[in-house]
Amino acid sequence: MSTITEVVAVVGTCAPERASFARRFAEHTDRSLHTAARIAMSPDPVDEALSLAPWSGDRGAVIEFPPTVPPTEIIGRFAEPDSPARLVGITCVVDATHIVDDLLREDYVVQRFSSGRVHRARALATATQVEYASTIVMAGWEQLSTPDLSLMMALVSALAPRARLQLHPFQGIAREVPVPQPDAQDRPGWICLLNDDHAPHMTDDRVSAIRYQSTRLFHPVRLRRLLDEELERGAFGTVLRSVGFCRLATRPGTTAHWEHVGSMFSLPPVAVDEDLGADDEMLAVGQDIAFIGLDVDAAALTRALDDACLTDEEFAAGPVVWRTLSDPFPAWATA
């Protein structure tokens, strides 16, 4: 029977810190190291990682991934039945001094191929790598005061409440505990919030984690005004991450995926009511969104979101009238 190689994936948008940790971790645990520079030479870095991993045999491998690769893709591909390697952990390396700035950045990480380039928003890459990590390593923490370090660790813990937190560099590197990594994950803090199961290891009074729910649909014009004129300029505090599901009154039969990090926002459709089977559940009847940030005024944010929903009179008018409302959001492509 062939050996299934155990792999620890190392991710992070700060390349020097990520590479330094991956090298030290591989040396400390006596695993083979495959660097991001090596696997990024392939048009499909995950496929390259899967082909290299078996050469490590029983030793296991540390594979450093470029930030253009979503962690969900790593998890999913390694979980396939014919995978020659087993993912036992995802370690995300973050710069403790810049984590907030990284979540607010508007630039892109780029992977270049002979046939073109792949672009991924750096803020989104940072957020999702933290959220899906089993271990989060904080580099550069020595530059922070004790209160600031506590705040940053609480923020990371809110984003990924089920991840272990470690500081780097440090004297010893804890061996990654093998943990099954199925393709459907419940690690992200926003999923925990929507499941009423958000229990971060570290907390701070300045770190906010809020769940917003409403059966009323959003009025598109008022929602756009809320996003552009209030949320983005920090009217309720610094909302760094918000994710969930929502509905626009002009598109009442479709559930959209609310995806926001820093100043970036998207609202793609994810489910259509008429396509649901008899045993399928709706992702959301109205709004179900998780908000994570610093110094957030939960009451003010909730009031603003309520004001962006349909009023009693608008709601009573019904879907035929809702569809005639002005809608500034981009049209959704339909099959």
ABEGO torsion letter per residue (X at the ends): XBBBBBBBBBBEABAAAAAAAAAAAAAAAGBBBBBAAAAAABABAAAAAAAAAAAAEAAEBBBBBBAABBAAAAAAAAABAABABBBAEBBBBBBAAAAAAAAABABBBBBBBAAEBBBBBAAAAAAAAAAABABBBBBGAAABBAAAAAAAAAAAAAABAABBBBBOBBABBBBBBBBBBBABBAABAAAAAAAGABBBABBBAABBBBBBBBABBBBAAAAAAAAAAAAAAGAAEBBABBBEBBBBAABAABBBBBBBBEABBBBBBABBAAABBAABBBABABBBBBBBBBGBBAAAAAAAAAAABBBAAAAAAEAAAAAABBBABBBBBBX
